[in-house]
Amino acid sequence: MRAASGFVAIMLCIAPECVGQAPNERLTSVMGALASYSLHSDAQHERRLQTELARLFADASPESDEAVVVLLQFACGEPDDKLIESEVVRRGNRVLPLLAKYREEPYPVPIQGNPGFFRLSPPWRRAVFDGVEGRICGCKTLGIPNGVWKLLQPIVDSVERGGQALELAWKRLFALNTPEADEAVVLLLEFSMEEAGHDRLTDEILKRGRRVLPFLRKYGTTPPLLLIYKYPADIRADPMLRFQDYAELTEQVEIGDR
């Protein structure tokens, strides 16, 4: 689920009075299958969900466009999340108005009670919508400024090689005192590393002081979608540890700035 990848989610509970528009039949079918699979998680219900998603993806109607975009509001399970996001991107510019609409005003899904699946909390919903919109519009860095990405990418791409290449990349970044370098240093919190490297990174962040506060606050609540799309989970930081790092470092920098 997206929730398992670090997205904070809340259980969906739609009251009758929340439904203020005619039901989208395509969406209702998929959400019913998703609810059943979330509660039962067996092969039969998974096949039903995959069948409903395939029917939805094969439909090019405006109703289908709306349904696909609305599904971005939910944690459907990581493989299906990626399929849904890719389908929205495939539909291109025609879904941009729907992304803008439902980014801020979630669609009131016409299902009663608690069906057992997750609605993304507002900050993570906006992050997902922004990321998908960025992919449609051709934004390659998905929320990370180009200058920051140029500093960060060599380090991340050196992680697997390790050794001298990684050490040199760290030293080059830590020697810079520009705003772009401050932001890149903070973004290294997004990656898993050994204890010595983690301690070295937190020391560097604290040394930079109040300059990094805007970036700690920015990425602590909204993860950079580029890193989620581009890099596998095994090199990204554990979601709970990541959240804890951002919170603790933000507090320490704020205390040190008083």
MOMO-V526771 format. One record per residue. N is the residue number from 0. RES is the residue in one letter. BURIAL is 1 if it has 24 or more other ideal C-beta (glycine too) atoms within 12 Angstrom, else 0. D_FIRST is the distance of its C-alpha to the first C-alpha in Angstrom with 2 decimals. Layout:
n->N res->RES burial->BURIAL d_first->D_FIRST
n->N res->RES burial->BURIAL d_first->D_FIRST
This chain:
n->0 res->M burial->1 d_first->0.00
n->1 res->R burial->1 d_first->3.76
n->2 res->A burial->1 d_first->5.11
n->3 res->A burial->0 d_first->5.09
n->4 res->S burial->1 d_first->6.66
n->5 res->G burial->1 d_first->9.12
n->6 res->F burial->1 d_first->8.62
n->7 res->V burial->1 d_first->10.58
n->8 res->A burial->1 d_first->9.86
n->9 res->I burial->0 d_first->12.54
n->10 res->M burial->0 d_first->13.06
n->11 res->L burial->1 d_first->14.60
n->12 res->C burial->0 d_first->18.24
n->13 res->I burial->1 d_first->20.50
n->14 res->A burial->0 d_first->24.19
n->15 res->P burial->0 d_first->26.77
n->16 res->E burial->0 d_first->28.39
n->17 res->C burial->0 d_first->25.23
n->18 res->V burial->0 d_first->25.55
n->19 res->G burial->0 d_first->28.11
n->20 res->Q burial->0 d_first->28.08
n->21 res->A burial->0 d_first->28.43
n->22 res->P burial->0 d_first->25.34
n->23 res->N burial->1 d_first->23.81
n->24 res->E burial->0 d_first->24.23
n->25 res->R burial->1 d_first->21.82
n->26 res->L burial->1 d_first->19.04
n->27 res->T burial->1 d_first->20.13
n->28 res->S burial->1 d_first->19.94
n->29 res->V burial->1 d_first->16.38
n->30 res->M burial->1 d_first->15.19
n->31 res->G burial->1 d_first->17.29
n->32 res->A burial->1 d_first->15.78
n->33 res->L burial->1 d_first->12.18
n->34 res->A burial->1 d_first->13.55
n->35 res->S burial->1 d_first->15.43
n->36 res->Y burial->1 d_first->12.77
n->37 res->S burial->1 d_first->10.57
n->38 res->L burial->0 d_first->13.91
n->39 res->H burial->0 d_first->15.29
n->40 res->S burial->0 d_first->12.87
n->41 res->D burial->0 d_first->15.96
n->42 res->A burial->0 d_first->17.27
n->43 res->Q burial->0 d_first->19.20
n->44 res->H burial->0 d_first->16.50
n->45 res->E burial->0 d_first->14.28
n->46 res->R burial->0 d_first->17.48
n->47 res->R burial->1 d_first->18.02
n->48 res->L burial->1 d_first->14.74
n->49 res->Q burial->0 d_first->15.49
n->50 res->T burial->0 d_first->19.05
n->51 res->E burial->1 d_first->18.34
n->52 res->L burial->1 d_first->16.25
n->53 res->A burial->0 d_first->19.16
n->54 res->R burial->0 d_first->21.68
n->55 res->L burial->1 d_first->20.09
n->56 res->F burial->1 d_first->19.99
n->57 res->A burial->0 d_first->23.58
n->58 res->D burial->1 d_first->24.83
n->59 res->A burial->0 d_first->26.20
n->60 res->S burial->0 d_first->27.38
n->61 res->P burial->0 d_first->26.92
n->62 res->E burial->0 d_first->25.13
n->63 res->S burial->1 d_first->22.57
n->64 res->D burial->1 d_first->22.27
n->65 res->E burial->1 d_first->21.54
n->66 res->A burial->1 d_first->18.95
n->67 res->V burial->1 d_first->16.96
n->68 res->V burial->1 d_first->17.16
n->69 res->V burial->1 d_first->16.28
n->70 res->L burial->1 d_first->12.96
n->71 res->L burial->1 d_first->12.00
n->72 res->Q burial->1 d_first->12.20
n->73 res->F burial->1 d_first->9.08
n->74 res->A burial->1 d_first->5.31
n->75 res->C burial->1 d_first->5.87
n->76 res->G burial->1 d_first->3.61
n->77 res->E burial->0 d_first->4.56
n->78 res->P burial->0 d_first->8.10
n->79 res->D burial->1 d_first->8.55
n->80 res->D burial->1 d_first->7.51
n->81 res->K burial->1 d_first->10.15
n->82 res->L burial->1 d_first->12.46
n->83 res->I burial->1 d_first->12.57
n->84 res->E burial->1 d_first->13.29
n->85 res->S burial->0 d_first->15.85
n->86 res->E burial->1 d_first->17.38
n->87 res->V burial->1 d_first->17.95
n->88 res->V burial->1 d_first->19.55
n->89 res->R burial->0 d_first->21.63
n->90 res->R burial->1 d_first->23.09
n->91 res->G burial->0 d_first->24.44
n->92 res->N burial->0 d_first->26.76
n->93 res->R burial->0 d_first->27.06
n->94 res->V burial->1 d_first->23.66
n->95 res->L burial->1 d_first->24.44
n->96 res->P burial->0 d_first->26.14
n->97 res->L burial->1 d_first->23.16
n->98 res->L burial->1 d_first->20.88
n->99 res->A burial->0 d_first->23.59
n->100 res->K burial->0 d_first->23.96
n->101 res->Y burial->1 d_first->20.46
n->102 res->R burial->1 d_first->19.51
n->103 res->E burial->0 d_first->21.78
n->104 res->E burial->0 d_first->22.14
n->105 res->P burial->1 d_first->19.05
n->106 res->Y burial->1 d_first->19.99
n->107 res->P burial->1 d_first->20.94
n->108 res->V burial->1 d_first->19.09
n->109 res->P burial->1 d_first->21.83
n->110 res->I burial->1 d_first->20.27
n->111 res->Q burial->0 d_first->21.98
n->112 res->G burial->0 d_first->20.84
n->113 res->N burial->0 d_first->17.45
n->114 res->P burial->1 d_first->15.59
n->115 res->G burial->1 d_first->12.74
n->116 res->F burial->1 d_first->9.77
n->117 res->F burial->1 d_first->8.86
n->118 res->R burial->1 d_first->10.94
n->119 res->L burial->1 d_first->10.54
n->120 res->S burial->1 d_first->13.62
n->121 res->P burial->0 d_first->16.46
n->122 res->P burial->1 d_first->16.49
n->123 res->W burial->1 d_first->12.94
n->124 res->R burial->1 d_first->13.58
n->125 res->R burial->1 d_first->16.81
n->126 res->A burial->1 d_first->15.48
n->127 res->V burial->1 d_first->13.26
n->128 res->F burial->1 d_first->16.33
n->129 res->D burial->1 d_first->18.69
n->130 res->G burial->1 d_first->17.00
n->131 res->V burial->1 d_first->17.13
n->132 res->E burial->1 d_first->20.65
n->133 res->G burial->1 d_first->21.65
n->134 res->R burial->1 d_first->20.79
n->135 res->I burial->1 d_first->22.84
n->136 res->C burial->0 d_first->25.67
n->137 res->G burial->0 d_first->25.82
n->138 res->C burial->0 d_first->24.91
n->139 res->K burial->0 d_first->24.18
n->140 res->T burial->1 d_first->23.31
n->141 res->L burial->1 d_first->20.80
n->142 res->G burial->1 d_first->22.08
n->143 res->I burial->1 d_first->23.77
n->144 res->P burial->1 d_first->27.55
n->145 res->N burial->0 d_first->29.26
n->146 res->G burial->0 d_first->31.59
n->147 res->V burial->1 d_first->28.87
n->148 res->W burial->1 d_first->26.96
n->149 res->K burial->1 d_first->30.25
n->150 res->L burial->1 d_first->30.60
n->151 res->L burial->1 d_first->27.07
n->152 res->Q burial->1 d_first->26.53
n->153 res->P burial->0 d_first->29.42
n->154 res->I burial->1 d_first->28.11
n->155 res->V burial->1 d_first->24.57
n->156 res->D burial->0 d_first->26.11
n->157 res->S burial->1 d_first->28.51
n->158 res->V burial->1 d_first->25.98
n->159 res->E burial->0 d_first->26.08
n->160 res->R burial->0 d_first->29.87
n->161 res->G burial->0 d_first->30.44
n->162 res->G burial->0 d_first->34.05
n->163 res->Q burial->0 d_first->36.49
n->164 res->A burial->0 d_first->34.48
n->165 res->L burial->1 d_first->31.69
n->166 res->E burial->0 d_first->34.34
n->167 res->L burial->0 d_first->36.25
n->168 res->A burial->1 d_first->33.25
n->169 res->W burial->1 d_first->32.55
n->170 res->K burial->0 d_first->36.24
n->171 res->R burial->0 d_first->36.54
n->172 res->L burial->1 d_first->33.74
n->173 res->F burial->1 d_first->34.97
n->174 res->A burial->0 d_first->38.48
n->175 res->L burial->1 d_first->37.54
n->176 res->N burial->0 d_first->37.84
n->177 res->T burial->0 d_first->36.74
n->178 res->P burial->0 d_first->34.08
n->179 res->E burial->1 d_first->32.07
n->180 res->A burial->1 d_first->32.31
n->181 res->D burial->1 d_first->31.31
n->182 res->E burial->1 d_first->28.08
n->183 res->A burial->1 d_first->27.41
n->184 res->V burial->1 d_first->28.09
n->185 res->V burial->1 d_first->25.54
n->186 res->L burial->1 d_first->22.86
n->187 res->L burial->1 d_first->23.48
n->188 res->L burial->1 d_first->21.57
n->189 res->E burial->1 d_first->18.39
n->190 res->F burial->1 d_first->19.35
n->191 res->S burial->1 d_first->19.73
n->192 res->M burial->1 d_first->23.43
n->193 res->E burial->0 d_first->26.02
n->194 res->E burial->0 d_first->27.54
n->195 res->A burial->0 d_first->30.66
n->196 res->G burial->0 d_first->28.89
n->197 res->H burial->1 d_first->26.68
n->198 res->D burial->0 d_first->29.89
n->199 res->R burial->0 d_first->31.65
n->200 res->L burial->1 d_first->29.03
n->201 res->T burial->1 d_first->29.03
n->202 res->D burial->0 d_first->32.82
n->203 res->E burial->1 d_first->32.90
n->204 res->I burial->1 d_first->30.70
n->205 res->L burial->1 d_first->32.93
n->206 res->K burial->0 d_first->36.01
n->207 res->R burial->1 d_first->35.11
n->208 res->G burial->0 d_first->35.03
n->209 res->R burial->0 d_first->34.71
n->210 res->R burial->1 d_first->34.22
n->211 res->V burial->1 d_first->30.57
n->212 res->L burial->1 d_first->29.75
n->213 res->P burial->0 d_first->28.71
n->214 res->F burial->1 d_first->26.19
n->215 res->L burial->1 d_first->24.82
n->216 res->R burial->0 d_first->24.39
n->217 res->K burial->1 d_first->22.99
n->218 res->Y burial->1 d_first->20.20
n->219 res->G burial->1 d_first->19.58
n->220 res->T burial->0 d_first->18.10
n->221 res->T burial->1 d_first->16.90
n->222 res->P burial->1 d_first->15.50
n->223 res->P burial->1 d_first->17.31
n->224 res->L burial->1 d_first->15.30
n->225 res->L burial->1 d_first->17.78
n->226 res->L burial->1 d_first->16.83
n->227 res->I burial->1 d_first->13.13
n->228 res->Y burial->1 d_first->14.41
n->229 res->K burial->1 d_first->17.39
n->230 res->Y burial->1 d_first->16.68
n->231 res->P burial->0 d_first->14.63
n->232 res->A burial->0 d_first->12.48
n->233 res->D burial->0 d_first->15.48
n->234 res->I burial->0 d_first->17.78
n->235 res->R burial->1 d_first->15.74
n->236 res->A burial->1 d_first->16.23
n->237 res->D burial->0 d_first->14.16
n->238 res->P burial->1 d_first->12.33
n->239 res->M burial->0 d_first->14.50
n->240 res->L burial->0 d_first->17.58
n->241 res->R burial->1 d_first->17.19
n->242 res->F burial->1 d_first->17.18
n->243 res->Q burial->0 d_first->20.11
n->244 res->D burial->1 d_first->22.00
n->245 res->Y burial->1 d_first->21.96
n->246 res->A burial->0 d_first->23.07
n->247 res->E burial->0 d_first->25.78
n->248 res->L burial->1 d_first->27.14
n->249 res->T burial->1 d_first->27.34
n->250 res->E burial->0 d_first->29.28
n->251 res->Q burial->1 d_first->31.53
n->252 res->V burial->1 d_first->32.40
n->253 res->E burial->0 d_first->33.16
n->254 res->I burial->0 d_first->35.38
n->255 res->G burial->0 d_first->37.12
n->256 res->D burial->0 d_first->37.86
n->257 res->R burial->0 d_first->39.75
